[in-house]
């Protein structure tokens, strides 16, 4: 049986590694994957969308997102007690510092928003993309995360979502489908025009990073001793 301090140190180290791995799934993993699939004139914009989303969502997460997800509130949305991370410094979330929990959850908020951009890649300008992502993060992601992970009504129903199947993948997939329908088809699609990927090597590299990093996170979780 490990002592309490040793267990806390191990939990903290595990969460630090997991946070870095999940962040790398967005930059560079998802950025390379989408950039390789895009056509040559749009590669820079597509790659920079993932980087810019990382910056925008990080700011929103610190300002309001974390509080709306995890602060005590109603069954549908969190409260304002953690705006700008008020009261987070020095507090604990289980056996890890709460600020580390904030960072870890931020990486999921970031990649969820970044996943959506693949559905309308090359069809939406850069600035409107960031505005859409910012609004979607606060209006869609934060309430859903609170429902399942932050003590909302789905938590009370004992709904389990350890890997983000509902909060990350279903929400981003459904939203991406709706966004692609609203934006419309690509120019030239269905008219005999070829739309080949810009660089299949980047696609392979990005996909390999996504698979290997996701597998590493799951393997790490399985390797943690049950105390």
C-alpha positions as CSV (number, residue, x, y, z in Angstrom):
1,X,0.0,0.0,0.0
2,X,1.5,3.3,-1.0
3,X,1.6,6.2,1.4
4,X,-0.8,9.1,0.7
5,X,1.9,11.5,-0.4
6,X,3.5,9.0,-2.8
7,X,0.1,8.2,-4.3
8,X,-0.7,11.9,-4.8
9,X,2.7,12.3,-6.5
10,X,2.0,9.3,-8.8
11,X,-1.5,10.6,-9.7
12,X,-0.1,14.0,-10.5
13,X,2.6,12.6,-12.7
14,X,0.1,10.4,-14.5
15,X,-2.2,13.4,-15.1
16,X,0.6,15.5,-16.4
17,X,1.6,12.9,-18.9
18,X,-2.0,12.4,-20.0
19,X,-2.6,16.1,-20.4
20,X,0.5,16.4,-22.7
21,X,-0.6,13.4,-24.7
22,X,-4.2,14.7,-25.3
23,X,-2.9,18.2,-26.2
24,X,-0.6,16.6,-28.8
25,X,-3.6,14.9,-30.4
26,X,-4.7,18.4,-31.5
27,X,-1.4,20.0,-32.2
28,X,0.3,18.5,-34.1
29,X,-1.8,15.4,-34.6
30,X,-5.2,16.7,-35.8
31,X,-3.5,19.7,-37.5
32,X,-1.3,17.5,-39.6
33,X,-4.2,15.1,-40.4
34,X,-6.5,17.8,-41.6
35,X,-3.7,19.7,-43.3
36,X,-2.7,16.7,-45.4
37,X,-6.3,16.1,-46.5
38,X,-6.8,19.8,-47.6
39,X,-5.8,21.0,-51.0
40,X,-2.5,22.8,-51.4
41,X,-3.9,26.5,-51.3
42,X,-5.7,25.8,-48.1
43,X,-3.1,23.9,-46.1
44,X,-1.8,26.8,-44.0
45,X,-5.3,27.9,-43.1
46,X,-6.4,24.4,-42.2
47,X,-3.4,23.8,-40.0
48,X,-3.6,27.2,-38.3
49,X,-7.3,26.6,-37.5
50,X,-6.2,23.9,-35.0
51,X,-3.5,26.1,-33.5
52,X,-5.8,29.1,-33.2
53,X,-8.6,27.0,-31.7
54,X,-6.2,25.8,-29.1
55,X,-5.5,29.5,-28.2
56,X,-9.1,30.7,-28.2
57,X,-10.6,27.8,-26.3
58,X,-7.8,27.9,-23.7
59,X,-8.7,31.5,-23.0
60,X,-12.4,30.8,-22.9
61,X,-11.8,27.8,-20.7
62,X,-9.9,29.8,-18.1
63,X,-12.4,32.7,-18.2
64,X,-15.7,30.9,-18.1
65,X,-15.6,27.4,-19.6
66,X,-14.2,25.5,-16.6
67,X,-16.7,27.1,-14.2
68,X,-19.7,26.4,-16.5
69,X,-18.6,22.8,-16.7
70,X,-17.5,21.9,-13.2
71,X,-18.6,24.6,-10.7
72,X,-21.7,23.9,-8.6
73,X,-24.8,25.1,-10.3
74,X,-28.0,23.8,-11.8
75,X,-28.5,20.3,-13.3
76,X,-28.1,21.9,-16.7
77,X,-25.1,24.4,-16.4
78,X,-22.4,25.1,-13.9
79,X,-22.3,28.3,-11.8
80,X,-19.9,31.3,-11.9
81,X,-17.9,30.5,-8.8
82,X,-14.9,29.4,-10.8
83,X,-14.8,32.2,-13.4
84,X,-11.2,33.1,-14.1
85,X,-10.3,30.1,-11.9
86,X,-11.3,31.8,-8.7
87,X,-10.4,29.6,-5.8
88,X,-8.6,27.0,-7.9
89,X,-5.0,27.9,-6.7
90,X,-4.0,25.6,-3.9
91,X,-7.2,23.5,-3.9
92,X,-7.3,19.8,-4.7
93,X,-9.5,17.8,-7.1
94,X,-9.4,14.3,-5.6
95,X,-5.7,13.5,-5.2
96,X,-4.4,16.0,-7.7
97,X,-4.1,19.8,-7.7
98,X,-7.2,21.3,-9.2
99,X,-5.2,23.5,-11.5
100,X,-3.9,20.3,-13.1
101,X,-7.5,19.0,-13.5
102,X,-8.3,22.3,-15.2
103,X,-5.5,21.8,-17.7
104,X,-6.5,18.2,-18.4
105,X,-10.1,19.0,-19.0
106,X,-9.1,21.9,-21.2
107,X,-7.3,19.6,-23.6
108,X,-10.6,17.7,-24.2
109,X,-12.5,21.0,-24.8
110,X,-9.8,22.0,-27.3
111,X,-9.8,18.8,-29.4
112,X,-13.6,18.6,-29.4
113,X,-13.8,22.0,-31.0
114,X,-10.9,21.2,-33.4
115,X,-12.6,18.0,-34.6
116,X,-15.6,19.9,-35.9
117,X,-13.5,22.0,-38.3
118,X,-12.8,18.9,-40.4
119,X,-16.5,18.8,-41.5
120,X,-16.3,22.2,-43.2
121,X,-12.6,22.4,-44.0
122,X,-11.8,24.7,-46.9
123,X,-15.3,26.1,-47.0
124,X,-15.4,28.6,-44.1
125,X,-13.1,31.6,-43.7
126,X,-10.7,31.8,-40.8
127,X,-12.4,34.5,-38.7
128,X,-15.9,33.1,-38.9
129,X,-14.5,29.7,-37.9
130,X,-13.0,31.1,-34.7
131,X,-16.3,32.9,-33.9
132,X,-18.3,29.8,-34.5
133,X,-15.9,27.7,-32.3
134,X,-16.0,30.2,-29.5
135,X,-19.8,30.3,-29.4
136,X,-20.1,26.6,-29.8
137,X,-17.7,25.9,-26.9
138,X,-19.8,28.0,-24.5
139,X,-23.3,27.2,-25.7
140,X,-22.9,23.5,-26.6
141,X,-19.8,21.9,-25.1
142,X,-19.9,23.4,-21.6
143,X,-23.5,22.4,-20.9
144,X,-22.9,18.8,-22.2
145,X,-19.7,18.4,-20.2
146,X,-21.6,19.7,-17.1
147,X,-24.4,17.2,-17.7
148,X,-22.1,14.2,-17.6
149,X,-18.8,15.2,-15.9
150,X,-19.7,18.2,-13.7
151,X,-22.6,16.9,-11.6
152,X,-25.5,17.6,-14.0
153,X,-28.6,15.6,-14.5
154,X,-26.9,12.9,-16.5
155,X,-24.4,12.4,-13.6
156,X,-27.4,12.0,-11.3
157,X,-28.6,9.3,-13.7
158,X,-25.2,7.5,-13.3
159,X,-24.4,7.9,-17.0
160,X,-20.7,6.9,-17.4
161,X,-18.5,8.5,-20.1
162,X,-14.9,7.8,-19.3
163,X,-13.5,8.3,-22.9
164,X,-15.6,11.2,-24.0
165,X,-18.0,9.2,-26.2
166,X,-20.9,11.6,-25.5
167,X,-19.2,14.8,-24.5
168,X,-16.5,14.8,-27.2
169,X,-17.3,12.5,-30.1
170,X,-21.1,12.6,-30.3
171,X,-21.3,16.3,-29.7
172,X,-18.6,17.2,-32.3
173,X,-19.9,14.7,-34.8
174,X,-23.5,15.9,-34.7
175,X,-22.4,19.5,-34.7
176,X,-20.0,18.9,-37.6
177,X,-22.7,17.2,-39.6
178,X,-25.0,20.2,-39.0
179,X,-22.3,22.7,-39.9
180,X,-21.4,20.9,-43.1
181,X,-25.0,20.9,-44.2
182,X,-25.3,24.6,-43.5
183,X,-22.1,25.5,-45.3
184,X,-22.9,23.4,-48.3
185,X,-21.0,21.2,-50.7
186,X,-17.5,22.0,-51.9
187,X,-17.2,23.9,-55.2
188,X,-16.6,21.3,-57.9
189,X,-17.8,18.4,-55.8
190,X,-20.0,16.1,-57.9
191,X,-19.1,17.9,-61.1
192,X,-16.2,15.6,-62.2
193,X,-13.6,17.8,-60.5
194,X,-10.9,15.9,-58.6
195,X,-10.3,16.9,-55.0
196,X,-7.2,15.0,-54.0
197,X,-5.4,15.3,-50.6
198,X,-2.5,17.8,-50.6
199,X,-0.1,15.4,-49.0
200,X,-0.9,11.8,-48.1
201,X,2.3,11.6,-46.0
202,X,0.9,14.3,-43.6
203,X,-2.3,12.4,-43.4
204,X,-0.5,9.3,-42.5
205,X,1.7,11.1,-39.9
206,X,-1.3,12.9,-38.3
207,X,-3.4,9.8,-38.2
208,X,-0.5,7.8,-36.7
209,X,0.0,10.4,-34.0
210,X,-3.8,10.4,-33.2
211,X,-3.9,6.6,-32.9
212,X,-0.6,6.2,-31.0
213,X,-1.4,9.1,-28.5
214,X,-4.9,7.9,-27.9
215,X,-3.6,4.3,-27.3
216,X,-1.0,5.7,-24.9
217,X,-3.6,7.5,-22.8
218,X,-5.7,4.3,-22.5
219,X,-2.7,2.1,-21.8
220,X,-1.5,4.5,-19.1
221,X,-5.0,4.3,-17.5
222,X,-4.9,0.5,-17.5
223,X,-1.4,0.5,-16.0
224,X,-2.3,2.5,-12.9
225,X,-2.5,0.2,-9.9
226,X,-5.8,-0.1,-8.2
227,X,-5.2,0.9,-4.6
